[in-house]
Amino acid sequence: MPVEPPIQPTTPPPEAPAPNPGQPGGPPPEIDPPGPDIDVPAPETTPSIDPGITPGQPVA
């Protein structure tokens, strides 16, 4: 009896790989927009910190 249950769970795995090929088409477009958004704010914060704090020099 206990040998039969373990065999059933092995059948679902083959079904998971099938939907994967279809999903890849959707996610990619969503990842592209967030990329540029994060890059823009980064450069803006760096210039404000550079003039205020000098790297390598002790604080007077």
The first five atom37 places (N, CA, C, CB, O) and aatype in JSON, in Angstrom:
{
  "aatype": [12, 14, 19, 6, 14, 14, 9, 5, 14, 16, 16, 14, 14, 14, 6, 0, 14, 0, 14, 2, 14, 7, 5, 14, 7, 7, 14, 14, 14, 6, 9, 3, 14, 14, 7, 14, 3, 9, 3, 19, 14, 0, 14, 6, 16, 16, 14, 15, 9, 3, 14, 7, 9, 16, 14, 7, 5, 14, 19, 0],
  "atom_mask": [
    [1, 1, 1, 1, 1],
    [1, 1, 1, 1, 1],
    [1, 1, 1, 1, 1],
    [1, 1, 1, 1, 1],
    [1, 1, 1, 1, 1],
    [1, 1, 1, 1, 1],
    [1, 1, 1, 1, 1],
    [1, 1, 1, 1, 1],
    [1, 1, 1, 1, 1],
    [1, 1, 1, 1, 1],
    [1, 1, 1, 1, 1],
    [1, 1, 1, 1, 1],
    [1, 1, 1, 1, 1],
    [1, 1, 1, 1, 1],
    [1, 1, 1, 1, 1],
    [1, 1, 1, 1, 1],
    [1, 1, 1, 1, 1],
    [1, 1, 1, 1, 1],
    [1, 1, 1, 1, 1],
    [1, 1, 1, 1, 1],
    [1, 1, 1, 1, 1],
    [1, 1, 1, 0, 1],
    [1, 1, 1, 1, 1],
    [1, 1, 1, 1, 1],
    [1, 1, 1, 0, 1],
    [1, 1, 1, 0, 1],
    [1, 1, 1, 1, 1],
    [1, 1, 1, 1, 1],
    [1, 1, 1, 1, 1],
    [1, 1, 1, 1, 1],
    [1, 1, 1, 1, 1],
    [1, 1, 1, 1, 1],
    [1, 1, 1, 1, 1],
    [1, 1, 1, 1, 1],
    [1, 1, 1, 0, 1],
    [1, 1, 1, 1, 1],
    [1, 1, 1, 1, 1],
    [1, 1, 1, 1, 1],
    [1, 1, 1, 1, 1],
    [1, 1, 1, 1, 1],
    [1, 1, 1, 1, 1],
    [1, 1, 1, 1, 1],
    [1, 1, 1, 1, 1],
    [1, 1, 1, 1, 1],
    [1, 1, 1, 1, 1],
    [1, 1, 1, 1, 1],
    [1, 1, 1, 1, 1],
    [1, 1, 1, 1, 1],
    [1, 1, 1, 1, 1],
    [1, 1, 1, 1, 1],
    [1, 1, 1, 1, 1],
    [1, 1, 1, 0, 1],
    [1, 1, 1, 1, 1],
    [1, 1, 1, 1, 1],
    [1, 1, 1, 1, 1],
    [1, 1, 1, 0, 1],
    [1, 1, 1, 1, 1],
    [1, 1, 1, 1, 1],
    [1, 1, 1, 1, 1],
    [1, 1, 1, 1, 1]
  ],
  "atom_positions": [
    [[0.83, -1.22, 0.0], [0.0, 0.0, 0.0], [0.87, 1.28, 0.0], [-0.94, 0.0, 1.24], [0.66, 2.17, -0.82]],
    [[1.82, 1.35, 0.9], [2.63, 2.6, 1.0], [3.46, 2.84, -0.26], [3.56, 2.54, 2.22], [3.94, 3.96, -0.47]],
    [[3.65, 1.81, -1.08], [4.48, 1.98, -2.28], [3.72, 2.74, -3.37], [4.94, 0.59, -2.82], [4.34, 3.38, -4.21]],
    [[2.39, 2.68, -3.36], [1.6, 3.32, -4.43], [1.6, 4.86, -4.33], [0.17, 2.8, -4.38], [1.77, 5.52, -5.35]],
    [[1.41, 5.44, -3.15], [1.37, 6.92, -3.02], [2.6, 7.61, -3.61], [1.23, 7.31, -1.55], [2.44, 8.59, -4.34]],
    [[3.8, 7.15, -3.31], [5.03, 7.8, -3.83], [5.05, 7.86, -5.35], [6.27, 7.05, -3.34], [5.68, 8.76, -5.92]],
    [[4.4, 6.93, -6.02], [4.42, 6.91, -7.5], [3.56, 8.04, -8.07], [3.92, 5.53, -8.03], [3.88, 8.57, -9.13]],
    [[2.49, 8.41, -7.4], [1.58, 9.45, -7.91], [2.27, 10.82, -8.0], [0.34, 9.54, -7.01], [2.13, 11.5, -9.01]],
    [[2.98, 11.24, -6.97], [3.65, 12.56, -6.99], [4.61, 12.72, -8.16], [4.4, 12.79, -5.69], [4.92, 13.84, -8.57]],
    [[5.09, 11.6, -8.71], [6.06, 11.69, -9.81], [5.38, 12.13, -11.1], [6.78, 10.34, -10.01], [6.05, 12.59, -12.02]],
    [[4.06, 11.99, -11.21], [3.35, 12.35, -12.45], [3.21, 13.87, -12.62], [1.95, 11.7, -12.45], [3.3, 14.34, -13.76]],
    [[3.01, 14.66, -11.57], [2.85, 16.12, -11.71], [4.07, 16.83, -12.3], [2.54, 16.72, -10.35], [3.89, 17.76, -13.09]],
    [[5.29, 16.46, -11.96], [6.5, 17.14, -12.47], [6.47, 17.38, -13.98], [7.73, 16.33, -12.12], [6.74, 18.5, -14.41]],
    [[6.16, 16.37, -14.8], [6.15, 16.55, -16.26], [5.19, 17.65, -16.7], [5.75, 15.24, -16.94], [5.39, 18.26, -17.76]],
    [[4.16, 17.92, -15.91], [3.2, 18.95, -16.3], [3.76, 20.36, -16.08], [1.89, 18.78, -15.5], [3.42, 21.28, -16.81]],
    [[4.62, 20.52, -15.09], [5.17, 21.85, -14.78], [6.02, 22.39, -15.94], [6.02, 21.78, -13.5], [5.84, 23.54, -16.33]],
    [[6.93, 21.61, -16.49], [7.81, 22.09, -17.58], [7.03, 22.58, -18.8], [8.75, 20.98, -18.02], [7.52, 23.44, -19.53]],
    [[5.84, 22.07, -19.03], [5.05, 22.46, -20.21], [4.68, 23.94, -20.18], [3.77, 21.6, -20.3], [4.92, 24.64, -21.16]],
    [[4.11, 24.45, -19.07], [3.71, 25.87, -18.99], [4.9, 26.82, -19.04], [2.92, 26.11, -17.71], [4.74, 27.98, -19.42]],
    [[6.07, 26.37, -18.66], [7.24, 27.25, -18.64], [7.5, 27.95, -19.97], [8.47, 26.46, -18.24], [7.7, 29.16, -20.0]],
    [[7.51, 27.2, -21.08], [7.79, 27.81, -22.4], [6.84, 28.95, -22.73], [7.69, 26.74, -23.49], [7.22, 29.89, -23.43]],
    [[5.61, 28.88, -22.25], [4.63, 29.93, -22.56], [4.82, 31.16, -21.69], [0.0, 0.0, 0.0], [4.63, 32.28, -22.16]],
    [[5.2, 30.99, -20.43], [5.34, 32.11, -19.49], [6.51, 33.04, -19.85], [5.53, 31.57, -18.08], [6.35, 34.26, -19.78]],
    [[7.66, 32.5, -20.24], [8.84, 33.33, -20.56], [8.5, 34.55, -21.41], [9.88, 32.49, -21.28], [9.14, 35.59, -21.27]],
    [[7.52, 34.43, -22.3], [7.15, 35.55, -23.18], [6.63, 36.74, -22.38], [0.0, 0.0, 0.0], [6.86, 37.88, -22.78]],
    [[5.94, 36.52, -21.27], [5.33, 37.61, -20.5], [6.3, 38.31, -19.56], [0.0, 0.0, 0.0], [6.44, 39.53, -19.63]],
    [[6.98, 37.59, -18.69], [7.88, 38.18, -17.68], [8.96, 39.11, -18.25], [8.54, 37.09, -16.9], [9.17, 40.18, -17.69]],
    [[9.63, 38.75, -19.32], [10.73, 39.58, -19.87], [10.37, 41.06, -20.0], [11.13, 39.05, -21.23], [11.13, 41.9, -19.53]],
    [[9.24, 41.41, -20.62], [8.87, 42.83, -20.79], [8.75, 43.56, -19.47], [7.55, 42.93, -21.55], [9.06, 44.75, -19.39]],
    [[8.32, 42.87, -18.42], [8.15, 43.52, -17.12], [9.5, 43.83, -16.47], [7.31, 42.64, -16.18], [9.64, 44.83, -15.76]],
    [[10.49, 42.99, -16.72], [11.82, 43.18, -16.1], [12.57, 44.33, -16.77], [12.65, 41.86, -16.19], [13.36, 45.02, -16.12]],
    [[12.35, 44.54, -18.07], [13.08, 45.59, -18.79], [12.8, 47.0, -18.24], [12.71, 45.54, -20.27], [13.75, 47.74, -17.99]],
    [[11.52, 47.39, -18.05], [11.22, 48.75, -17.58], [11.86, 49.08, -16.23], [9.72, 48.92, -17.47], [12.43, 50.16, -16.09]],
    [[11.78, 48.19, -15.23], [12.36, 48.47, -13.91], [13.86, 48.75, -13.98], [12.11, 47.3, -12.97], [14.38, 49.5, -13.16]],
    [[14.55, 48.18, -14.94], [16.0, 48.38, -15.06], [16.37, 49.84, -15.2], [0.0, 0.0, 0.0], [17.11, 50.38, -14.38]],
    [[15.86, 50.51, -16.24], [16.19, 51.92, -16.5], [15.77, 52.83, -15.35], [15.53, 52.39, -17.79], [16.45, 53.8, -15.04]],
    [[14.63, 52.52, -14.72], [14.15, 53.37, -13.63], [15.15, 53.42, -12.48], [12.79, 52.85, -13.11], [15.37, 54.48, -11.89]],
    [[15.76, 52.28, -12.16], [16.7, 52.22, -11.03], [18.02, 52.92, -11.39], [16.97, 50.75, -10.62], [18.65, 53.53, -10.53]],
    [[18.42, 52.83, -12.67], [19.7, 53.43, -13.09], [19.64, 54.97, -13.01], [20.05, 52.98, -14.52], [20.65, 55.6, -12.74]],
    [[18.47, 55.55, -13.26], [18.36, 57.02, -13.28], [18.6, 57.64, -11.9], [16.99, 57.43, -13.81], [19.41, 58.55, -11.78]],
    [[17.91, 57.17, -10.86], [18.07, 57.75, -9.52], [19.47, 57.56, -8.95], [17.05, 57.15, -8.57], [19.93, 58.38, -8.16]],
    [[20.14, 56.5, -9.34], [21.47, 56.2, -8.79], [22.45, 57.33, -9.09], [22.0, 54.88, -9.37], [23.09, 57.83, -8.17]],
    [[22.59, 57.76, -10.35], [23.55, 58.82, -10.71], [23.22, 60.14, -10.01], [23.56, 59.03, -12.22], [24.13, 60.92, -9.73]],
    [[21.93, 60.4, -9.73], [21.55, 61.66, -9.11], [22.04, 61.74, -7.66], [20.03, 61.83, -9.15], [22.41, 62.82, -7.19]],
    [[22.05, 60.61, -6.97], [22.44, 60.61, -5.55], [23.96, 60.73, -5.41], [21.94, 59.33, -4.84], [24.45, 61.3, -4.43]],
    [[24.71, 60.19, -6.37], [26.17, 60.2, -6.27], [26.73, 61.62, -6.28], [26.78, 59.39, -7.41], [27.59, 61.93, -5.45]],
    [[26.3, 62.5, -7.19], [26.85, 63.86, -7.25], [26.61, 64.64, -5.96], [26.25, 64.62, -8.42], [27.46, 65.45, -5.56]],
    [[25.47, 64.42, -5.3], [25.16, 65.17, -4.09], [26.08, 64.74, -2.94], [23.67, 64.96, -3.69], [26.41, 65.55, -2.07]],
    [[26.49, 63.47, -2.94], [27.35, 62.96, -1.85], [28.81, 63.36, -2.08], [27.23, 61.42, -1.75], [29.53, 63.64, -1.12]],
    [[29.25, 63.4, -3.33], [30.65, 63.71, -3.62], [31.07, 65.09, -3.08], [30.89, 63.66, -5.14], [32.07, 65.17, -2.36]],
    [[30.35, 66.16, -3.4], [30.73, 67.49, -2.93], [30.67, 67.62, -1.41], [29.84, 68.54, -3.57], [31.45, 68.37, -0.83]],
    [[29.76, 66.92, -0.78], [29.59, 67.03, 0.67], [30.66, 66.26, 1.43], [0.0, 0.0, 0.0], [31.16, 66.75, 2.44]],
    [[31.02, 65.07, 0.96], [32.0, 64.24, 1.67], [33.18, 63.95, 0.75], [31.36, 62.91, 2.17], [33.0, 63.52, -0.39]],
    [[34.39, 64.18, 1.24], [35.57, 63.91, 0.41], [36.18, 62.57, 0.79], [36.62, 65.04, 0.54], [36.57, 62.38, 1.94]],
    [[36.26, 61.65, -0.15], [36.79, 60.31, 0.14], [38.28, 60.33, 0.42], [36.5, 59.36, -1.03], [39.04, 60.98, -0.3]],
    [[38.72, 59.63, 1.46], [40.16, 59.53, 1.74], [40.66, 60.65, 2.64], [0.0, 0.0, 0.0], [41.78, 60.57, 3.15]],
    [[39.85, 61.68, 2.86], [40.3, 62.78, 3.71], [39.59, 62.73, 5.07], [40.03, 64.14, 3.02], [38.41, 62.39, 5.12]],
    [[40.28, 63.05, 6.14], [39.71, 63.01, 7.5], [38.7, 64.14, 7.71], [40.82, 63.11, 8.57], [38.83, 65.2, 7.1]],
    [[37.7, 63.91, 8.56], [36.69, 64.94, 8.81], [37.23, 65.96, 9.81], [35.37, 64.32, 9.33], [37.65, 65.59, 10.9]],
    [[37.22, 67.25, 9.44], [37.78, 68.28, 10.34], [36.8, 68.59, 11.46], [38.11, 69.57, 9.55], [37.09, 69.43, 12.31]]
  ]
}
